[in-house]
Amino acid sequence: MKNNRRRFLTHAGAAFGAGTLGAGALGMSSMERVSAREPNASNQRFVFIRKSNGVRPKELTLPSFSEEQKKQDHAKQPIRVDLTNQQLPSWMGRLESHKESLAVLQGLSCKMSENGHWSYSSVMGAFKSGRNSLSGIKRATIDFELAKLSPSPFGHVELSLTGNYSSFRKGIVPGYSAPGPHQRNYCYADPQTAFDELFKSVANPDAVTSDEAMLAFLQAEEAHKARVLSGYEKLKISNHVDSIESIQARNRKVEKMSGAISEYLPEIDSVHLNGGVNATTPEKQKAMTDVLVSALITGLTNVVTYTIDELSTPIKGLPGNEGDHISLHELGHNGGYSGVSADKIREKVRMGHMEQVATIVERLKETPEGNGNMFDNTVVMYFPENGEGHHSHGTEAPFLILAGQNCKLDIAGQYIRLPYHATPGHKTIGNWYTTLLNAYGNPIPHYGDLDLEMSRKKLDQTGAITEFLV
């Protein structure tokens, strides 16, 4: 049974009142706001899909490589191969029909971010964060920088399916992206909350009015606190007040979009009520993907960051292991379930992720825009938040990238391995993010921190990956 699309759960006031606005709403500060727009070819979209437990480079190697290509790839030597006549690894099977848009990118490193079990905000900002602390956030993360180049009412939307090993988080919670130094974004932790917050102007217009009253009250309270604080603490409160003002302005603009939004509302199954405590992991992933796609199609946002899992995410209802409550952390230590090996379960987890990636691509391809479709102007990136393994060192950070026809990068339809870490020609995630920014309108010389070993060896490591630029 489906929820009534117009139903709205009035939980947001309680969530903000409990203090999540201070942690989360900072993501609204300093972002440009624009009025509603119809889809058109000038809009560029970016989707970042973060996964835990690493992606081991051998898992992306193409099984149809020639013997010579296998040797080069195994030795981590540079290689660039057209995917047209290549076979993808079995877990990427859902992407087979999208090979012309797919890039398998190997050889990037991420040693300048946090490695090991978690990266927190650092992998999106190419800096060392020192665990999950505000003081460690050095700059706006790459998703926020790209959102500035492609403005929308929400600017940036963050979703996450994370938890505490036994249950999923729910509501509005601190996220992993950052709008600026010492600031943490908020994110929607369950599909129903994401639906309620993003589509409230249609789901229940009265909720927008009530939010305005609540936010006005909070603004007055925080403005008072700002007058009696100083220094760094005052800066944080000032950002908080700016966030409230941005939310108020955004709500007014989104309200005007209600007609266009109503055409593309996702349908959220009743299993997701109350945070979806009884929903399986595949059910949650499917519902969150539906929300993500609708947010893009309606123009509420052009940039989404989706933590599809992290080590504490409970895996429930996995096909073939439906009765198991699987710990991703245990899988990383080679623990299997119900006679199924850890490697096989990890593969099934990735296959579930590919189902969501393919769904995003296909739904956008089905939606007309300009002389083509919405995927033509979209880049979807799937990558490990912590590098090449469960206990990562950051020497490799594989990316799967699906890019539409109007992508401003020359990567689609290729398997690309770059020179290995700390060797001439090697590229870091900082180089990759610089490439994205340069290609889409920000001429920054280099984004992110430098790699210490590359610096010691006096190897060039700044700027974009020029061979990727059109």
C-alpha positions in Angstrom: 0.0 0.0 0.0 1.4 3.4 -1.0 1.3 6.5 1.2 -1.0 9.3 0.1 1.3 11.7 -1.7 -0.1 14.6 0.1 0.6 13.2 3.6 3.2 15.1 5.6 4.7 13.9 8.8 5.2 16.9 11.1 8.4 15.7 12.6 10.7 18.5 11.3 9.9 20.9 14.1 10.8 18.3 16.7 14.0 17.4 14.8 15.1 21.1 14.7 14.1 21.7 18.2 16.2 18.8 19.4 19.3 20.6 18.0 19.8 19.2 14.6 19.5 22.6 13.0 22.7 23.7 14.6 24.6 20.7 13.1 22.8 20.5 9.8 21.3 23.7 8.6 24.8 25.2 8.2 24.7 23.6 4.8 22.2 26.3 3.7 24.6 29.2 4.3 26.4 31.0 1.5 24.5 29.1 -1.2 23.0 31.0 -4.2 19.2 30.7 -4.5 17.4 30.9 -7.8 13.8 30.7 -8.8 12.0 27.7 -10.2 13.0 26.6 -13.7 11.9 24.1 -16.3 14.5 21.5 -17.2 16.8 22.8 -20.0 20.1 21.9 -21.5 22.0 24.6 -19.7 21.6 22.9 -16.3 24.5 20.6 -15.3 23.9 18.0 -12.7 26.3 15.9 -10.5 25.5 12.9 -8.3 28.1 11.6 -5.8 27.4 8.1 -4.5 29.7 7.2 -1.6 30.2 3.6 -0.5 32.0 2.0 2.4 34.5 -0.8 2.8 36.6 0.3 -0.1 36.6 -0.9 -3.7 39.5 -3.2 -4.4 41.1 -2.3 -7.7 41.0 -5.9 -8.9 37.2 -5.8 -8.7 37.1 -3.3 -11.5 39.5 -5.1 -13.8 37.9 -6.1 -17.1 37.7 -9.9 -17.5 38.0 -9.6 -21.3 41.4 -7.9 -21.2 44.1 -9.3 -23.4 47.1 -11.0 -21.7 49.1 -7.8 -22.4 46.4 -5.6 -20.9 46.1 -7.8 -17.9 49.9 -7.5 -17.3 49.8 -3.7 -17.6 46.8 -3.4 -15.3 48.2 -5.8 -12.7 51.5 -3.9 -12.7 49.5 -0.7 -12.3 50.9 0.8 -15.5 48.9 3.4 -17.4 46.4 2.0 -19.8 43.4 3.4 -21.7 41.0 0.9 -23.3 37.7 1.4 -25.2 34.9 -0.4 -23.5 32.8 -1.1 -26.7 34.0 -4.7 -27.2 35.0 -5.3 -23.5 33.1 -7.3 -21.0 32.4 -5.7 -17.6 32.8 -7.5 -14.3 29.7 -9.5 -13.4 28.7 -7.1 -10.6 28.5 -4.3 -13.1 26.0 -6.2 -15.3 23.3 -3.5 -14.9 25.6 -1.0 -16.6 26.2 -3.1 -19.7 23.7 -1.2 -21.7 25.2 2.1 -20.6 28.9 1.3 -21.5 29.0 4.2 -24.0 28.5 6.5 -21.0 30.7 4.6 -18.5 34.2 5.4 -17.4 36.1 3.0 -15.2 38.8 5.2 -13.6 41.6 3.5 -11.8 44.8 4.9 -10.3 43.7 8.1 -8.5 44.9 8.3 -4.9 43.4 9.9 -1.8 46.2 9.9 0.8 45.6 13.5 1.6 42.1 12.6 3.0 41.2 10.3 5.9 41.7 6.6 5.1 41.3 3.5 7.2 37.6 2.8 8.1 36.0 6.2 7.4 36.8 9.4 5.5 34.0 11.6 7.0 34.0 14.9 5.1 37.6 14.6 4.0 37.3 12.6 0.8 34.9 15.2 -0.7 37.3 18.0 0.3 40.7 16.4 -0.2 42.0 17.3 3.3 42.9 15.5 6.5 40.0 16.0 8.9 41.2 14.3 12.1 38.1 12.1 12.6 34.6 13.7 12.4 35.3 17.2 13.8 34.2 20.6 12.7 37.7 22.0 13.3 39.1 19.6 10.8 36.9 20.7 7.9 39.2 22.9 5.9 37.0 24.0 2.9 33.8 23.6 1.1 33.5 20.1 -0.3 33.6 19.5 -4.0 29.8 18.9 -4.2 29.1 22.3 -2.7 31.6 24.0 -5.1 29.9 22.4 -8.1 26.5 23.5 -6.7 27.7 27.1 -6.9 28.3 26.6 -10.6 24.8 25.1 -11.2 22.5 27.0 -8.8 19.1 25.6 -7.7 16.6 26.3 -4.9 18.1 23.7 -2.6 21.6 24.3 -3.9 22.7 20.9 -2.7 20.9 17.9 -1.3 22.6 15.3 0.9 21.1 11.8 1.6 22.5 9.0 3.7 21.6 5.4 4.6 23.8 5.0 7.7 23.2 3.7 11.2 24.6 2.2 14.3 25.1 -1.4 13.2 21.7 -2.5 14.3 19.3 0.2 13.0 19.3 3.0 10.5 19.4 6.7 11.4 16.3 8.6 10.7 15.2 12.2 10.4 17.5 15.2 9.7 21.0 14.5 10.9 24.6 15.8 10.5 25.9 15.0 7.1 29.4 14.5 5.5 29.5 17.4 3.0 30.5 20.9 4.0 29.5 24.3 2.7 32.7 25.9 4.0 35.4 25.7 6.6 34.3 24.4 10.1 30.8 23.8 8.9 28.9 20.6 8.5 26.0 20.0 6.2 22.7 18.4 7.2 21.3 15.3 5.5 18.1 13.3 5.2 18.6 9.9 6.8 15.5 8.1 5.6 13.3 8.2 2.5 10.2 9.5 4.2 12.0 12.5 5.8 13.7 13.3 2.4 10.3 13.2 0.7 8.6 15.3 3.4 11.3 18.0 3.4 12.0 18.2 -0.3 8.4 18.1 -1.5 6.5 19.7 1.4 5.2 22.5 -0.8 3.0 20.0 -2.6 2.7 17.3 0.1 1.3 19.8 2.6 1.5 23.5 1.8 0.5 24.3 5.4 3.7 22.8 6.6 5.7 25.5 4.8 3.8 28.2 6.7 4.4 26.5 10.0 8.1 26.1 9.3 8.3 29.8 8.6 7.0 30.5 12.1 9.3 28.0 13.7 12.4 29.3 11.8 11.6 32.9 12.6 11.5 32.0 16.3 14.9 30.3 16.0 16.3 33.2 14.2 15.5 35.6 17.0 16.9 33.2 19.6 20.2 32.7 17.7 20.5 36.4 16.9 20.4 37.1 20.7 23.1 34.5 21.4 25.3 36.0 18.7 25.2 39.4 20.4 26.8 37.9 23.6 29.3 35.6 22.0 32.6 36.5 20.3 35.3 35.0 18.0 34.9 31.5 16.5 31.8 30.7 18.5 30.1 33.9 17.2 31.1 32.9 13.6 29.4 29.6 14.0 26.2 31.2 15.3 26.3 33.8 12.6 26.4 31.0 10.0 23.5 29.4 11.8 21.4 32.6 11.5 22.3 32.9 7.8 21.2 29.3 7.4 17.8 30.1 8.9 17.4 33.1 6.5 18.3 30.9 3.6 15.8 28.2 4.5 13.1 30.9 4.8 13.9 32.2 1.3 14.2 28.8 -0.2 10.8 27.7 1.2 9.2 30.7 -0.4 10.7 29.9 -3.8 9.9 26.2 -3.6 6.3 27.0 -2.8 6.0 28.7 -6.2 7.2 25.5 -7.9 4.4 23.3 -6.5 2.7 23.0 -9.9 5.8 21.6 -11.6 6.8 19.5 -8.6 3.4 17.7 -8.4 4.0 16.1 -11.8 7.1 14.3 -10.6 6.4 13.4 -7.0 7.9 10.0 -6.0 5.7 7.4 -4.3 7.0 6.3 -0.9 5.7 2.9 0.3 4.1 2.8 3.8 7.0 0.6 5.0 9.0 3.8 5.2 6.8 5.6 7.8 8.4 6.3 11.1 11.9 6.1 9.6 11.3 2.8 8.0 12.3 0.6 10.9 10.9 -2.5 9.2 12.2 -1.7 5.7 14.9 -3.8 4.2 18.1 -2.2 2.9 17.2 -2.7 -0.8 13.8 -1.2 -0.1 15.4 1.9 1.5 17.9 2.2 -1.4 15.1 2.0 -4.0 13.0 4.6 -2.2 16.0 7.0 -1.7 16.8 6.7 -5.4 13.2 7.6 -6.3 13.5 10.7 -4.1 16.9 11.6 -5.6 15.7 11.3 -9.2 12.6 13.4 -8.5 14.6 16.1 -6.8 16.7 16.3 -10.0 13.8 16.2 -12.4 11.8 18.8 -10.6 14.8 21.2 -10.5 14.9 21.4 -6.7 18.6 20.6 -6.9 21.3 20.0 -9.5 23.8 18.3 -7.1 23.1 15.3 -4.8 25.5 13.5 -2.5 24.3 10.1 -1.5 26.0 8.0 1.1 24.5 4.7 0.0 26.2 2.9 2.9 29.0 3.2 5.5 30.5 0.6 7.8 27.7 1.0 10.4 24.9 0.7 7.9 22.8 -2.4 8.7 22.4 -4.7 5.7 19.0 -6.4 6.0 17.1 -8.3 3.4 20.0 -8.9 1.0 19.0 -11.3 -1.8 20.2 -14.8 -0.9 20.9 -13.7 2.7 17.4 -12.4 3.6 17.5 -13.8 7.1 20.8 -12.3 8.0 21.6 -9.0 9.7 24.9 -8.3 7.9 27.6 -6.1 9.3 29.7 -4.4 6.6 32.5 -4.1 9.1 32.4 -7.8 9.6 32.6 -8.4 5.9 35.7 -6.2 5.8 37.3 -8.7 8.2 36.3 -11.6 5.9 33.3 -12.7 7.9 30.7 -14.5 5.9 27.0 -15.3 6.6 24.9 -18.4 6.3 27.6 -20.2 4.4 28.1 -17.4 1.9 31.6 -15.9 1.8 32.5 -12.3 2.6 33.7 -11.7 -1.0 30.4 -13.0 -2.4 28.3 -10.9 -0.1 30.4 -7.8 -0.8 29.8 -8.5 -4.5 26.0 -8.7 -3.9 26.1 -5.4 -2.0 27.9 -3.8 -5.0 25.3 -5.3 -7.3 22.5 -3.6 -5.3 24.4 -0.3 -5.6 24.6 -0.8 -9.4 20.9 -1.3 -9.5 20.4 2.2 -8.0 23.1 3.7 -10.3 21.4 2.2 -13.4 18.0 3.4 -12.2 19.2 7.0 -11.9 20.7 6.9 -15.4 17.7 5.3 -17.0 15.1 7.6 -15.3 17.1 10.7 -16.4 17.4 9.2 -20.0 13.6 8.8 -20.1 13.1 12.5 -19.2 13.2 14.9 -22.2 15.4 18.0 -22.0 16.3 20.4 -24.8 17.0 18.4 -27.9 17.9 15.3 -25.8 17.3 14.1 -22.3 18.3 15.0 -18.7 21.1 12.4 -18.5 22.9 14.3 -21.4 23.7 17.0 -18.8 24.5 14.7 -15.8 27.6 13.1 -14.3 27.1 10.3 -11.8 30.1 9.2 -9.7 30.2 6.0 -7.6 33.3 5.7 -5.4 34.6 4.3 -2.1 34.7 6.9 0.6 37.9 5.5 2.1 40.0 4.2 -0.8 41.0 0.8 -2.0 40.1 -1.5 0.9 38.5 -2.0 4.2 41.7 -0.8 5.9 42.7 1.5 3.2 46.0 3.4 2.8 44.6 5.8 0.1 47.1 4.7 -2.6 44.1 4.0 -4.9 40.6 5.4 -5.1 38.7 3.8 -8.0 35.7 5.7 -9.5 32.9 4.6 -11.7 31.6 7.5 -13.7 28.6 7.7 -16.0 28.5 10.9 -18.1 25.9 12.1 -20.6 26.5 13.3 -24.1 27.1 16.9 -23.1 29.7 16.0 -20.5 32.7 18.4 -20.7 35.2 15.6 -20.1 36.7 13.1 -22.5 36.3 9.9 -20.4 33.1 8.2 -21.4 33.2 4.6 -22.8 36.7 4.0 -21.5 38.7 2.0 -18.9 41.4 4.3 -17.7 44.3 3.5 -15.4 46.5 6.4 -14.5 50.1 6.1 -13.3 50.5 4.6 -9.8 50.8 6.7 -6.7 54.0 8.7 -6.2 55.3 8.0 -9.8 55.6 10.6 -12.6 52.2 11.5 -14.0 50.2 10.2 -11.0 46.9 12.0 -10.2 45.1 12.5 -6.9 41.4 13.1 -6.1 42.5 16.7 -5.8 43.5 16.6 -9.5 40.2 14.9 -10.4 38.1 17.5 -8.5 40.1 20.3 -10.1 39.3 18.8 -13.5 35.6 18.8 -12.7 35.7 22.4 -11.5 37.8 23.7 -14.5 35.6 21.9 -17.0 32.4 23.3 -15.6 33.4 26.9 -15.0 35.7 27.4 -12.0 39.3 28.1 -13.2 40.8 27.3 -9.8 44.5 26.3 -10.2 44.2 23.4 -7.8 41.5 22.1 -5.4 42.5 20.2 -2.3 45.6 19.5 -0.3 48.8 18.1 -1.8 50.2 14.6 -1.3 53.2 14.6 1.0 55.0 11.7 -0.7 54.5 13.4 -4.1 55.9 16.6 -2.6 58.9 14.9 -1.1 59.7 13.4 -4.6 59.2 16.8 -6.2 56.6 15.4 -8.6 54.1 17.7 -10.2 50.7 17.2 -8.7 48.7 20.4 -9.2 46.0 21.3 -11.7 43.5 19.5 -13.8 44.0 16.1 -15.6 44.5 17.9 -18.9 43.9 14.7 -21.1 40.4 14.5 -19.7 39.4 18.1 -20.7 37.5 18.5 -24.0 
